[in-house]
Amino acid sequence: MTLTSTPAQTRRLATSIPGPRSRALMARTQGAVASGVATTLPVFAVRAGGGVVEDVDGNVLIDLGSGIAVTTVGASAPRVVEAVREQVAAFTHTCFMVTPYEGYVAVAEQLNRLTPGTHEKRSALFNSGAEAVENAVKIARTHTGRHAVVAFDHAYHGRTNLTMALTAKSMPYKHGFGPFAPEIYRAPLSYPYRDGLDGRTAAARAVEMIEKQVGLPAALIIEPVQGEGGFIVPAEGFLPALAEWCRINDVVFIADEVQTGFARTGAMFACEHEGVVPDLLVSAKGIAGGLPLSAVTGRAEIMNAAHAGGLGGTYGGNPIACAAALAAVETIEADGLIERARRIEQLMKDRLAGFQKAHRRIGEVRGRGAMIAVELVRPGTTEPDPGLAKALAAAAHSQGVIVLTCGTYGNVLRFLPPLSISDELLHDALDVLGSALNDAESARA
Ligand SMILES: *Cc1c(COP(=O)(O)O)cnc(C)c1O
């Protein structure tokens, strides 16, 4: 077995899930790893790629998680593997702030080209989504000379101190970890399934709250499709109205595209679906085929507001991660992965709409591109059913399908397949999910 070859693209259950080797590794995990680092599905990976993850027991699982929207081009995309191999042999690190290298500059150029808007842009590279969000806030504050930052209900922006403050949900992200950074305010989101408001009305509600309770902030930060909060797509017109209010008032509009960026939603960036041009755009997750890299890209005059030496970090824009990012961008463009994400949306929404007709437990099917979710409710109500989400995820896991849950109420089942997955694997995974829904229905009837 060569560890670099992509596993065969079919689901295979060699043992029960998790198998004996994974169970043994989980026992070691409990003796060695802090218990605060939890695991969704305790199978230990040996290989992954295309649309599957192979585990230490020889099970091959269908990947509808992409390591949380990271391996958009696949977990062993050939161009990424080759680019990393070449770069790691050349040099692993010099620190861009000490002796720079071309890869960093090339990634900045690609980001400036690919992000929405034709204005003059600059980029800065970091390691994680949270770190990039922190830097976007630093930049917005120094540019405006103001302090307040407005985030939204159901928001997720990371686990560092400032990004915990920006994040809405207490358990598990914030509980016991305060005090949090000051001058963060929370505005109401547009959540069409639950508030029934059109986009303009929901935006007016948010703006009124901001003007009355905050005044003019430095920045407003929002995920164009919320990720951890439940794959919430705001009503049409909500994002453009907020962006317009920011423009008129000189408030920096920050799009957190950490989860939605790099073809995930059927556009290079999710802001494009409504023609929104953010002042700053934060990207990470899907940027580099699995290597840790993140970025802030935006208007040159805002990005250049920070003094020399004010931005950076030891590892930010590591050369191996940059090589991987260039290969990931090439893969997205050469392999037509934006189109592929749209096709995945169609396939998944068609199948899930069928399930929704048959099961009154699916309140809504939503999402964009290969970022699709079902919100689960008690029959005939909109009351969240987190127990059902948990049961369906467990059933899918036991059948070799990796799915994740999310949502403020924990009642959303979310699907984030790599764009390298085949239609056959998607159908197989959806068949598993359909059976799990049938079983759950008859068990509760
Ligand atoms: C995952 C995520 C983050 C945090 O990224 P990390 O790399 O985990 O720090 C921030 N914002 C959004 C929208 C995310 O989905």
The ligand as an SDF file (V2000), in Angstrom:
LIG
                    3D

 15 15  0  0  0  0  0  0  0  0999 V2000
  -13.8820   27.9420   10.7090 C   0  0  0  0  0  0  0  0  0  0  0  0
  -14.2580   29.3470   10.6690 C   0  0  0  0  0  0  0  0  0  0  0  0
  -13.4730   30.3320   11.2970 C   0  0  0  0  0  0  0  0  0  0  0  0
  -12.2540   29.9950   12.1200 C   0  0  0  0  0  0  0  0  0  0  0  0
  -11.2630   29.3930   11.3500 O   0  0  0  0  0  0  0  0  0  0  0  0
  -10.0770   28.5950   12.0850 P   0  0  0  0  0  0  0  0  0  0  0  0
   -9.1370   28.2730   10.9780 O   0  0  0  0  0  0  0  0  0  0  0  0
  -10.7040   27.4020   12.7140 O   0  0  0  0  0  0  0  0  0  0  0  0
   -9.5070   29.5320   13.0870 O   0  0  0  0  0  0  0  0  0  0  0  0
  -13.8470   31.6540   11.1610 C   0  0  0  0  0  0  0  0  0  0  0  0
  -14.9340   31.9870   10.4600 N   0  0  0  0  0  0  0  0  0  0  0  0
  -15.7190   31.0830    9.8490 C   0  0  0  0  0  0  0  0  0  0  0  0
  -16.9050   31.5300    9.0630 C   0  0  0  0  0  0  0  0  0  0  0  0
  -15.4140   29.7220    9.9440 C   0  0  0  0  0  0  0  0  0  0  0  0
  -16.2080   28.8160    9.3610 O   0  0  0  0  0  0  0  0  0  0  0  0
  1  2  1  0
  2  3  1  0
  2 14  2  0
  3  4  1  0
  3 10  2  0
  4  5  1  0
  5  6  1  0
  6  7  2  0
  6  8  1  0
  6  9  1  0
 10 11  1  0
 11 12  2  0
 12 13  1  0
 12 14  1  0
 14 15  1  0
M  END
$$$$
